[in-house]
Amino acid sequence: MIFEEIYNTYWQKIFRLCMGYVNDNDIAQDLAQETFIIVWQQLPKFRNESNIGTWIFRIASNNCLRQIEKEKRIIKTELPINLKEENQESIEPKIQMLYKFISELPETERIIISLELEEIKQAEIANIVGLSEANVRVKIHRIKEKLMQKIKENEQ
């Protein structure tokens, strides 16, 4: 598979995975781009020991986790009063709310549910996160329940 095919096949999936981590359109795009830079650089070293999609999702997950760690070390400040916060108009409100709730989950749960939403097989998810397939199945069920509860609470 050549890089252009990989990029076209996985760009949207990786972007949505990154949105699940950071819930910020611009940062998610940056993270997705960084992921594909790494993929392009490391592609000659890919040994086909796993599915290429699994490999790319692992790179993206690690990249997102590094970004989250970096943000924890940066001191947050308030925006000046005269600046308005821009809303993400391109994403439907319910989907935006879902991304917000996903971004509030613990890191492992964010990875699992983001990959599940991308219709990655549970065996591959287990391989990416280092858990058993049965454990991943249970976690997916619990995460969905948690997200449904948050959505119900938000609608009241």
KOLKOLZA-780530 format. One record per atom (N, C-alpha, C): residue in three letters; chain; x, z, y; residue number from 1. Coordinates in steps of 0.02 Angstrom, whole numbers, plus 32768, in hexadecimal, padded with zeros to 4 digits. Layout:
BEGIN
ATOM    r  c  east    up  north    k
ATOM  Ala  A     X     Z      Y  NUM
...
! end
This chain:
BEGIN
ATOM    r  c  east    up  north    k
ATOM  Met  A  802A  8000   7FC5    1
ATOM  Met  A  8000  8000   8000    1
ATOM  Met  A  802D  8000   803E    1
ATOM  Ile  A  8020  7FD1   806C    2
ATOM  Ile  A  8049  7FCF   80A8    2
ATOM  Ile  A  802C  8000   80DC    2
ATOM  Phe  A  8057  8013   810C    3
ATOM  Phe  A  8045  8046   813C    3
ATOM  Phe  A  8004  8035   8161    3
ATOM  Glu  A  7FFC  7FF7   8176    4
ATOM  Glu  A  7FC1  7FE4   819D    4
ATOM  Glu  A  7F81  7FF0   8174    4
ATOM  Glu  A  7F82  7FE2   8134    5
ATOM  Glu  A  7F48  7FEE   8109    5
ATOM  Glu  A  7F3B  803A   8103    5
ATOM  Ile  A  7F70  8060   80FB    6
ATOM  Ile  A  7F6A  80A9   80F7    6
ATOM  Ile  A  7F4A  80C4   8137    6
ATOM  Tyr  A  7F65  80AD   816F    7
ATOM  Tyr  A  7F4C  80C3   81B0    7
ATOM  Tyr  A  7F01  80B3   81B7    7
ATOM  Asn  A  7EEF  8076   81A9    8
ATOM  Asn  A  7EA9  8061   81B0    8
ATOM  Asn  A  7E7B  8086   8180    8
ATOM  Thr  A  7E93  8095   8145    9
ATOM  Thr  A  7E6A  80B8   8112    9
ATOM  Thr  A  7E61  8102   8124    9
ATOM  Tyr  A  7E95  8122   813E   10
ATOM  Tyr  A  7E94  816B   8145   10
ATOM  Tyr  A  7E8D  8185   818C   10
ATOM  Trp  A  7E92  815B   81BF   11
ATOM  Trp  A  7E92  8174   8204   11
ATOM  Trp  A  7E56  81A0   8213   11
ATOM  Gln  A  7E19  8187   8208   12
ATOM  Gln  A  7DDD  81AD   8219   12
ATOM  Gln  A  7DD8  81EF   81F1   12
ATOM  Lys  A  7DEB  81EC   81B2   13
ATOM  Lys  A  7DE8  8228   8188   13
ATOM  Lys  A  7E18  825D   81A1   13
ATOM  Ile  A  7E55  8247   81B2   14
ATOM  Ile  A  7E87  8277   81CB   14
ATOM  Ile  A  7E73  8292   820F   14
ATOM  Phe  A  7E57  8267   8239   15
ATOM  Phe  A  7E3F  827F   827B   15
ATOM  Phe  A  7E0A  82B5   8272   15
ATOM  Arg  A  7DD9  82A9   8245   16
ATOM  Arg  A  7DA4  82DA   823B   16
ATOM  Arg  A  7DC0  831B   821D   16
ATOM  Leu  A  7DF2  8315   81F1   17
ATOM  Leu  A  7E12  8351   81D6   17
ATOM  Leu  A  7E32  8379   820F   17
ATOM  Cys  A  7E55  8357   823B   18
ATOM  Cys  A  7E75  8378   8274   18
ATOM  Cys  A  7E41  8398   82A2   18
ATOM  Met  A  7E08  8376   82AD   19
ATOM  Met  A  7DD3  8392   82D6   19
ATOM  Met  A  7DBA  83D4   82B7   19
ATOM  Gly  A  7DB7  83D7   8275   20
ATOM  Gly  A  7DA2  8414   8254   20
ATOM  Gly  A  7DD2  844E   8261   20
ATOM  Tyr  A  7E10  843E   826D   21
ATOM  Tyr  A  7E41  8473   827B   21
ATOM  Tyr  A  7E3F  8489   82C4   21
ATOM  Val  A  7E3F  8458   82F2   22
ATOM  Val  A  7E4A  846A   8338   22
ATOM  Val  A  7E0C  8464   8365   22
ATOM  Asn  A  7DD9  8440   834F   23
ATOM  Asn  A  7D9B  8438   8376   23
ATOM  Asn  A  7DAA  8421   83BD   23
ATOM  Asp  A  7DD9  83F4   83C4   24
ATOM  Asp  A  7DEB  83D7   8405   24
ATOM  Asp  A  7DFE  838E   83FA   24
ATOM  Asn  A  7DD7  8361   8418   25
ATOM  Asn  A  7DE0  831A   840C   25
ATOM  Asn  A  7E27  8302   8419   25
ATOM  Asp  A  7E43  8313   8453   26
ATOM  Asp  A  7E85  82FB   8465   26
ATOM  Asp  A  7EBC  8317   8437   26
ATOM  Ile  A  7EB8  8357   8429   27
ATOM  Ile  A  7EEA  8376   83FD   27
ATOM  Ile  A  7EE4  8359   83B6   27
ATOM  Ala  A  7EA6  834E   839F   28
ATOM  Ala  A  7E9B  8332   835D   28
ATOM  Ala  A  7EB9  82EB   8359   28
ATOM  Gln  A  7EB0  82C4   838E   29
ATOM  Gln  A  7ECD  8281   838E   29
ATOM  Gln  A  7F19  8285   838C   29
ATOM  Asp  A  7F36  82B2   83B3   30
ATOM  Asp  A  7F7E  82BB   83B2   30
ATOM  Asp  A  7F97  82CF   836D   30
ATOM  Leu  A  7F74  82FE   834E   31
ATOM  Leu  A  7F88  8315   830B   31
ATOM  Leu  A  7F82  82DD   82D7   31
ATOM  Ala  A  7F4D  82B5   82DD   32
ATOM  Ala  A  7F45  827D   82AF   32
ATOM  Ala  A  7F7E  824A   82B9   32
ATOM  Gln  A  7F8F  823C   82F7   33
ATOM  Gln  A  7FC5  820E   8305   33
ATOM  Gln  A  8008  8229   82EB   33
ATOM  Glu  A  8014  8269   82F6   34
ATOM  Glu  A  8051  8287   82DB   34
ATOM  Glu  A  8053  8283   828F   34
ATOM  Thr  A  801A  828D   8270   35
ATOM  Thr  A  8016  8288   8227   35
ATOM  Thr  A  802C  8242   8211   35
ATOM  Phe  A  8013  820F   8232   36
ATOM  Phe  A  8024  81CB   821D   36
ATOM  Phe  A  806C  81B7   822E   36
ATOM  Ile  A  8088  81D7   8260   37
ATOM  Ile  A  80D0  81CD   826D   37
ATOM  Ile  A  80F8  81E8   8232   37
ATOM  Ile  A  80E5  8224   821B   38
ATOM  Ile  A  8107  8242   81E2   38
ATOM  Ile  A  80FD  8217   81A4   38
ATOM  Val  A  80BF  81FF   8199   39
ATOM  Val  A  80B1  81D4   815F   39
ATOM  Val  A  80DD  8196   8162   39
ATOM  Trp  A  80E1  8177   819C   40
ATOM  Trp  A  8109  813A   81A4   40
ATOM  Trp  A  8154  8148   8195   40
ATOM  Gln  A  816C  8181   81AE   41
ATOM  Gln  A  81B2  8194   81A3   41
ATOM  Gln  A  81C0  81A5   815A   41
ATOM  Gln  A  8190  81C5   8139   42
ATOM  Gln  A  819B  81DE   80F5   42
ATOM  Gln  A  8182  81AF   80BE   42
ATOM  Leu  A  815F  817A   80D0   43
ATOM  Leu  A  8143  814C   809F   43
ATOM  Leu  A  8176  8132   806D   43
ATOM  Pro  A  81B3  8120   8082   44
ATOM  Pro  A  81E3  8108   8050   44
ATOM  Pro  A  81F5  813E   801C   44
ATOM  Lys  A  81EC  817D   802D   45
ATOM  Lys  A  81FD  81B4   8000   45
ATOM  Lys  A  81C2  81C7   7FD3   45
ATOM  Phe  A  8185  81AB   7FE0   46
ATOM  Phe  A  814B  81BC   7FB7   46
ATOM  Phe  A  8156  81A2   7F71   46
ATOM  Arg  A  814D  81D0   7F3F   47
ATOM  Arg  A  815F  81C0   7EFA   47
ATOM  Arg  A  8123  81B3   7ECD   47
ATOM  Asn  A  80E7  81AD   7EE9   48
ATOM  Asn  A  80AB  81A1   7EC2   48
ATOM  Asn  A  809E  81D6   7E8D   48
ATOM  Glu  A  80B6  8214   7E98   49
ATOM  Glu  A  80A9  824A   7E69   49
ATOM  Glu  A  8062  8265   7E73   49
ATOM  Ser  A  8045  8257   7EAD   50
ATOM  Ser  A  8000  826A   7EBA   50
ATOM  Ser  A  7FDE  822F   7EDD   50
ATOM  Asn  A  7F9E  8235   7EE6   51
ATOM  Asn  A  7F79  8202   7F0B   51
ATOM  Asn  A  7F93  81FF   7F52   51
ATOM  Ile  A  7F99  81C4   7F6F   52
ATOM  Ile  A  7FB4  81BF   7FB3   52
ATOM  Ile  A  7F87  81E3   7FE5   52
ATOM  Gly  A  7F46  81E3   7FD8   53
ATOM  Gly  A  7F18  8208   8004   53
ATOM  Gly  A  7F25  8252   8003   53
ATOM  Thr  A  7F32  826D   7FC8   54
ATOM  Thr  A  7F42  82B5   7FC1   54
ATOM  Thr  A  7F81  82C4   7FE9   54
ATOM  Trp  A  7FB2  8299   7FE4   55
ATOM  Trp  A  7FF2  82A1   8007   55
ATOM  Trp  A  7FE7  82A1   8053   55
ATOM  Ile  A  7FBE  8272   806B   56
ATOM  Ile  A  7FB1  826C   80B3   56
ATOM  Ile  A  7F8A  82A9   80CC   56
ATOM  Phe  A  7F57  82BF   80A6   57
ATOM  Phe  A  7F30  82F9   80BB   57
ATOM  Phe  A  7F5C  8338   80BC   57
ATOM  Arg  A  7F8B  833D   808E   58
ATOM  Arg  A  7FB8  8377   808F   58
ATOM  Arg  A  7FE4  8376   80CD   58
ATOM  Ile  A  7FFE  833B   80DE   59
ATOM  Ile  A  8026  8334   811C   59
ATOM  Ile  A  7FFC  8348   8158   59
ATOM  Ala  A  7FBE  832F   815C   60
ATOM  Ala  A  7F92  833E   8195   60
ATOM  Ala  A  7F83  8389   8198   60
ATOM  Ser  A  7F74  83A7   815F   61
ATOM  Ser  A  7F65  83EF   815E   61
ATOM  Ser  A  7FA1  8418   8176   61
ATOM  Asn  A  7FDB  8407   815D   62
ATOM  Asn  A  8018  842B   8173   62
ATOM  Asn  A  8024  8421   81BD   62
ATOM  Asn  A  8019  83E5   81D5   63
ATOM  Asn  A  8022  83D5   821C   63
ATOM  Asn  A  7FF1  83FF   8247   63
ATOM  Cys  A  7FB3  8403   8231   64
ATOM  Cys  A  7F81  842B   8256   64
ATOM  Cys  A  7F92  8475   8255   64
ATOM  Leu  A  7FA8  848E   821C   65
ATOM  Leu  A  7FBB  84D5   8217   65
ATOM  Leu  A  7FF6  84E4   8246   65
ATOM  Arg  A  8026  84B6   824A   66
ATOM  Arg  A  805F  84C0   8278   66
ATOM  Arg  A  8046  84C4   82C0   66
ATOM  Gln  A  8015  8499   82D2   67
ATOM  Gln  A  7FF9  8499   8315   67
ATOM  Gln  A  7FD6  84DB   8324   67
ATOM  Ile  A  7FB1  84F4   82F5   68
ATOM  Ile  A  7F8D  8533   82FE   68
ATOM  Ile  A  7FBF  856C   8308   68
ATOM  Glu  A  7FF5  856D   82E1   69
ATOM  Glu  A  8029  85A0   82E8   69
ATOM  Glu  A  804A  859B   832D   69
ATOM  Lys  A  8056  855D   8344   70
ATOM  Lys  A  8075  8552   8385   70
ATOM  Lys  A  8047  856D   83BC   70
ATOM  Glu  A  8006  8560   83B6   71
ATOM  Glu  A  7FD6  8577   83E9   71
ATOM  Glu  A  7FD2  85C3   83EB   71
ATOM  Lys  A  7FDB  85E4   83B3   72
ATOM  Lys  A  7FD8  862D   83B1   72
ATOM  Lys  A  8011  864A   83DB   72
ATOM  Arg  A  8048  8626   83DF   73
ATOM  Arg  A  8082  863F   8404   73
ATOM  Arg  A  807F  862F   844E   73
ATOM  Ile  A  8052  8602   8462   74
ATOM  Ile  A  804C  85EF   84A9   74
ATOM  Ile  A  801B  861F   84CB   74
ATOM  Ile  A  802E  8638   8504   75
ATOM  Ile  A  8003  8666   852A   75
ATOM  Ile  A  7FCC  863D   854A   75
ATOM  Lys  A  7F8E  8651   853C   76
ATOM  Lys  A  7F54  862D   8557   76
ATOM  Lys  A  7F44  8646   859D   76
ATOM  Thr  A  7F32  8617   85C9   77
ATOM  Thr  A  7F1D  862A   860C   77
ATOM  Thr  A  7EDA  8609   861A   77
ATOM  Glu  A  7EB6  8624   864A   78
ATOM  Glu  A  7E76  8608   865D   78
ATOM  Glu  A  7E80  85C9   8687   78
ATOM  Leu  A  7E4F  859A   8682   79
ATOM  Leu  A  7E51  855F   86AC   79
ATOM  Leu  A  7E42  8573   86F4   79
ATOM  Pro  A  7E60  8550   8723   80
ATOM  Pro  A  7E4E  855D   8769   80
ATOM  Pro  A  7E03  8552   8772   80
ATOM  Ile  A  7DE4  8577   879E   81
ATOM  Ile  A  7D9B  8575   87A8   81
ATOM  Ile  A  7D83  8530   87BC   81
ATOM  Asn  A  7DAA  850B   87E2   82
ATOM  Asn  A  7D93  84CB   87FB   82
ATOM  Asn  A  7D96  8492   87C7   82
ATOM  Leu  A  7DAF  849F   878C   83
ATOM  Leu  A  7DB1  846C   8757   83
ATOM  Leu  A  7D75  8474   8729   83
ATOM  Lys  A  7D55  843D   8719   84
ATOM  Lys  A  7D1D  843F   86EA   84
ATOM  Lys  A  7D37  842F   86A5   84
ATOM  Glu  A  7D1C  8452   8674   85
ATOM  Glu  A  7D2E  8444   862F   85
ATOM  Glu  A  7D07  8406   8618   85
ATOM  Glu  A  7D2B  83D5   85FC   86
ATOM  Glu  A  7D0A  8398   85E5   86
ATOM  Glu  A  7CEF  83A3   859F   86
ATOM  Asn  A  7CB1  838F   8595   87
ATOM  Asn  A  7C92  8393   8552   87
ATOM  Asn  A  7CA1  8354   852C   87
ATOM  Gln  A  7CA1  835A   84EA   88
ATOM  Gln  A  7CAC  8320   84BF   88
ATOM  Gln  A  7C69  82FC   84B9   88
ATOM  Glu  A  7C62  82C6   84DF   89
ATOM  Glu  A  7C22  82A3   84E0   89
ATOM  Glu  A  7C1B  8274   84A4   89
ATOM  Ser  A  7C52  8260   8486   90
ATOM  Ser  A  7C4F  822F   8451   90
ATOM  Ser  A  7C37  824D   840F   90
ATOM  Ile  A  7C36  828E   8409   91
ATOM  Ile  A  7C22  82AF   83CB   91
ATOM  Ile  A  7BDD  82CD   83D5   91
ATOM  Glu  A  7BB0  82C0   83A6   92
ATOM  Glu  A  7B6D  82DB   83AB   92
ATOM  Glu  A  7B70  8328   83AE   92
ATOM  Pro  A  7B41  8346   83D3   93
ATOM  Pro  A  7B43  838F   83DB   93
ATOM  Pro  A  7B43  83B6   839A   93
ATOM  Lys  A  7B1C  83A2   8368   94
ATOM  Lys  A  7B1A  83C7   8329   94
ATOM  Lys  A  7B5C  83C1   8304   94
ATOM  Ile  A  7B7A  8386   8306   95
ATOM  Ile  A  7BBB  837C   82E5   95
ATOM  Ile  A  7BF0  83A4   830B   95
ATOM  Gln  A  7BEC  83A3   834C   96
ATOM  Gln  A  7C1B  83CA   8375   96
ATOM  Gln  A  7C15  8414   8364   96
ATOM  Met  A  7BD7  842C   835B   97
ATOM  Met  A  7BCC  8472   834A   97
ATOM  Met  A  7BEA  8480   8304   97
ATOM  Leu  A  7BE1  8452   82D5   98
ATOM  Leu  A  7BFE  845B   8293   98
ATOM  Leu  A  7C4A  8460   8297   98
ATOM  Tyr  A  7C6A  8433   82BD   99
ATOM  Tyr  A  7CB2  8437   82C6   99
ATOM  Tyr  A  7CC7  8479   82E4   99
ATOM  Lys  A  7C9F  8492   8314  100
ATOM  Lys  A  7CAF  84D3   8332  100
ATOM  Lys  A  7CAE  850A   82FE  100
ATOM  Phe  A  7C7A  850A   82D4  101
ATOM  Phe  A  7C75  853E   82A0  101
ATOM  Phe  A  7CAD  8537   826D  101
ATOM  Ile  A  7CBD  84F9   825B  102
ATOM  Ile  A  7CF4  84EE   822B  102
ATOM  Ile  A  7D35  8507   8249  102
ATOM  Ser  A  7D40  84FB   8289  103
ATOM  Ser  A  7D7F  8510   82A9  103
ATOM  Ser  A  7D85  855C   82AC  103
ATOM  Glu  A  7D4E  8580   82A4  104
ATOM  Glu  A  7D4F  85CA   82A5  104
ATOM  Glu  A  7D5C  85E8   8260  104
ATOM  Leu  A  7D5C  85BE   822C  105
ATOM  Leu  A  7D69  85D6   81E8  105
ATOM  Leu  A  7DB3  85E7   81DF  105
ATOM  Pro  A  7DC3  8611   81AE  106
ATOM  Pro  A  7E0A  861C   819D  106
ATOM  Pro  A  7E2A  85D9   8188  106
ATOM  Glu  A  7E6C  85D5   818F  107
ATOM  Glu  A  7E90  8596   8185  107
ATOM  Glu  A  7E81  8574   8142  107
ATOM  Thr  A  7E85  8599   810B  108
ATOM  Thr  A  7E7A  857B   80C9  108
ATOM  Thr  A  7E33  8560   80C3  108
ATOM  Glu  A  7E02  8584   80DD  109
ATOM  Glu  A  7DBD  856D   80DA  109
ATOM  Glu  A  7DB4  852E   8105  109
ATOM  Arg  A  7DD7  852B   813E  110
ATOM  Arg  A  7DD3  84EE   8168  110
ATOM  Arg  A  7DED  84B2   8142  110
ATOM  Ile  A  7E26  84BB   8120  111
ATOM  Ile  A  7E43  8483   80F9  111
ATOM  Ile  A  7E11  846D   80C4  111
ATOM  Ile  A  7DF7  849D   809E  112
ATOM  Ile  A  7DCC  848D   8065  112
ATOM  Ile  A  7D8D  8468   807D  112
ATOM  Ile  A  7D6B  8482   80AF  113
ATOM  Ile  A  7D2B  8463   80C3  113
ATOM  Ile  A  7D38  8421   80E6  113
ATOM  Ser  A  7D6E  841B   810B  114
ATOM  Ser  A  7D7D  83DB   812B  114
ATOM  Ser  A  7D8A  83A5   80F7  114
ATOM  Leu  A  7DAF  83B6   80C3  115
ATOM  Leu  A  7DBC  8385   808D  115
ATOM  Leu  A  7D7B  8376   8067  115
ATOM  Glu  A  7D52  83A8   805C  116
ATOM  Glu  A  7D11  839D   803A  116
ATOM  Glu  A  7CE6  836E   8063  116
ATOM  Leu  A  7CE5  8376   80A5  117
ATOM  Leu  A  7CBE  834A   80D0  117
ATOM  Leu  A  7CD8  8302   80CE  117
ATOM  Glu  A  7D18  82FA   80BE  118
ATOM  Glu  A  7D35  82B7   80B7  118
ATOM  Glu  A  7D2B  829A   8071  118
ATOM  Glu  A  7D04  82BE   8049  119
ATOM  Glu  A  7CF3  82A9   8005  119
ATOM  Glu  A  7D31  82A2   7FD8  119
ATOM  Ile  A  7D62  82CE   7FE4  120
ATOM  Ile  A  7D9C  82D2   7FB9  120
ATOM  Ile  A  7D87  82F7   7F7A  120
ATOM  Lys  A  7D9D  82DF   7F40  121
ATOM  Lys  A  7D8B  82FF   7F01  121
ATOM  Lys  A  7DA5  8346   7F00  121
ATOM  Gln  A  7D7E  8372   7EE1  122
ATOM  Gln  A  7D90  83B9   7EE0  122
ATOM  Gln  A  7DD2  83C5   7EBD  122
ATOM  Ala  A  7DE3  839C   7E8C  123
ATOM  Ala  A  7E23  83A2   7E6A  123
ATOM  Ala  A  7E5C  8394   7E9B  123
ATOM  Glu  A  7E53  8363   7EC6  124
ATOM  Glu  A  7E86  8353   7EF9  124
ATOM  Glu  A  7E8B  838B   7F2C  124
ATOM  Ile  A  7E50  83A6   7F40  125
ATOM  Ile  A  7E50  83DE   7F70  125
ATOM  Ile  A  7E77  8419   7F52  125
ATOM  Ala  A  7E6A  8426   7F12  126
ATOM  Ala  A  7E8E  845D   7EF0  126
ATOM  Ala  A  7ED9  8451   7EF2  126
ATOM  Asn  A  7EED  8413   7EE8  127
ATOM  Asn  A  7F34  8401   7EE9  127
ATOM  Asn  A  7F51  840A   7F2F  127
ATOM  Ile  A  7F2C  83F7   7F62  128
ATOM  Ile  A  7F44  83FC   7FA7  128
ATOM  Ile  A  7F4C  8445   7FBC  128
ATOM  Val  A  7F1B  846F   7FAC  129
ATOM  Val  A  7F1D  84B5   7FC4  129
ATOM  Val  A  7F3D  84E5   7F93  129
ATOM  Gly  A  7F4B  84CD   7F55  130
ATOM  Gly  A  7F6D  84F8   7F25  130
ATOM  Gly  A  7F40  852B   7F03  130
ATOM  Leu  A  7F00  851A   7EFA  131
ATOM  Leu  A  7ED2  8546   7ED8  131
ATOM  Leu  A  7EB8  8523   7E99  131
ATOM  Ser  A  7E96  8548   7E6E  132
ATOM  Ser  A  7E78  8529   7E33  132
ATOM  Ser  A  7E3A  8502   7E4A  132
ATOM  Glu  A  7E27  84D1   7E22  133
ATOM  Glu  A  7DEC  84AA   7E33  133
ATOM  Glu  A  7DAD  84D5   7E34  133
ATOM  Ala  A  7DA8  8504   7E06  134
ATOM  Ala  A  7D6E  8532   7E04  134
ATOM  Ala  A  7D6B  855C   7E43  134
ATOM  Asn  A  7DA5  8575   7E59  135
ATOM  Asn  A  7DA8  859D   7E95  135
ATOM  Asn  A  7D93  8574   7ED2  135
ATOM  Val  A  7DA9  8535   7ED4  136
ATOM  Val  A  7D96  8509   7F0C  136
ATOM  Val  A  7D4A  84FF   7F0C  136
ATOM  Arg  A  7D2C  84F4   7ED2  137
ATOM  Arg  A  7CE3  84EB   7ECD  137
ATOM  Arg  A  7CBE  8528   7EE9  137
ATOM  Val  A  7CD4  8563   7ED6  138
ATOM  Val  A  7CB5  85A1   7EEE  138
ATOM  Val  A  7CBE  85A7   7F3A  138
ATOM  Lys  A  7CFA  859A   7F52  139
ATOM  Lys  A  7D08  859F   7F9A  139
ATOM  Lys  A  7CDD  856E   7FC2  139
ATOM  Ile  A  7CD5  8531   7FA8  140
ATOM  Ile  A  7CAC  84FF   7FCB  140
ATOM  Ile  A  7C65  8519   7FD1  140
ATOM  His  A  7C4B  8533   7F9C  141
ATOM  His  A  7C06  854D   7F9C  141
ATOM  His  A  7C00  8586   7FD1  141
ATOM  Arg  A  7C2F  85B4   7FD1  142
ATOM  Arg  A  7C2D  85EC   8000  142
ATOM  Arg  A  7C36  85D6   8049  142
ATOM  Ile  A  7C62  85A5   8053  143
ATOM  Ile  A  7C6D  858B   8097  143
ATOM  Ile  A  7C2E  856A   80B0  143
ATOM  Lys  A  7C0E  8542   8086  144
ATOM  Lys  A  7BD0  8521   809B  144
ATOM  Lys  A  7B9B  8555   80AD  144
ATOM  Glu  A  7B96  858A   8085  145
ATOM  Glu  A  7B66  85BF   8095  145
ATOM  Glu  A  7B76  85DF   80D9  145
ATOM  Lys  A  7BB6  85EC   80E4  146
ATOM  Lys  A  7BCD  860A   8122  146
ATOM  Lys  A  7BBB  85DE   815E  146
ATOM  Leu  A  7BC8  859C   8157  147
ATOM  Leu  A  7BBA  856D   818D  147
ATOM  Leu  A  7B6F  8567   819A  147
ATOM  Met  A  7B47  8565   8164  148
ATOM  Met  A  7AFE  8562   816C  148
ATOM  Met  A  7AE4  85A0   8190  148
ATOM  Gln  A  7B00  85DA   8180  149
ATOM  Gln  A  7AEC  8617   81A1  149
ATOM  Gln  A  7AFB  8614   81EB  149
ATOM  Lys  A  7B36  85FB   81FE  150
ATOM  Lys  A  7B49  85F6   8244  150
ATOM  Lys  A  7B1B  85C5   8269  150
ATOM  Ile  A  7B0A  858E   8247  151
ATOM  Ile  A  7ADD  855D   8266  151
ATOM  Ile  A  7A98  857B   8271  151
ATOM  Lys  A  7A7F  85A0   823F  152
ATOM  Lys  A  7A3D  85C0   8246  152
ATOM  Lys  A  7A3E  85F3   827F  152
ATOM  Glu  A  7A73  861A   8284  153
ATOM  Glu  A  7A79  864C   82B9  153
ATOM  Glu  A  7A7B  862B   82FD  153
ATOM  Asn  A  7A9C  85F2   8301  154
ATOM  Asn  A  7AA3  85CD   8340  154
ATOM  Asn  A  7A61  85AF   8357  154
ATOM  Glu  A  7A37  859C   8327  155
ATOM  Glu  A  79F7  857C   8337  155
ATOM  Glu  A  79C3  85AE   834F  155
ATOM  Gln  A  79CC  85EE   8341  156
ATOM  Gln  A  799B  8620   8355  156
ATOM  Gln  A  799F  8632   839D  156
! end
